[in-house]
């Protein structure tokens, strides 16, 4: 009995090692590389909230805790950084203007309406030309429930490349890292 249990454990060990030794599929550019973690709302750190008057929305910015701990001011975000921009609608008055709380901030309606995700991994970005490559970042879009949206990420690449190349292609996260350290 003990020998068969030992043999079973050894066999499972070989399966695990064999699975780990399997080469990953070669990197191909695109949003399919990014998976939205199921636990992001409970595990990730919200580091900024931005009222967007032009769109009457509120953007909540989140980062995975591992990247948050490893981030240093003035340095590129570490590999493995996962940034999530979660949008909510602002509550509106009868004239369609955002209602404000006592601090002068928009009051959010419940629920997410859209999620934008930016993730950085070693080797990501290869395959993009200089007119699009944002270092090692990829972008993906999800609806408020977390289902992947099949939309072009060209506007994400263009905006981040054109405006924030010197800040590791990030907006609020770079600014937050500089301010907190």
Secondary structure, DSSP 8 states (H G I E B T S, - for coil): -HHHHHHHHHHHHHHHHHHHHS-------SGGG----TTHHHHSEEEEEEEETTTTEEEEEEE-HHHHHH--TTS---TT-EEEEEEEEB-B-TTS-B-B-TTS-B-B-SS-SEEEEEEE-TTTTTT--TTT--TTEEEEEEETTS-B-----HHHHHHHHHHHGGGTT-SHHHHHHHHH-
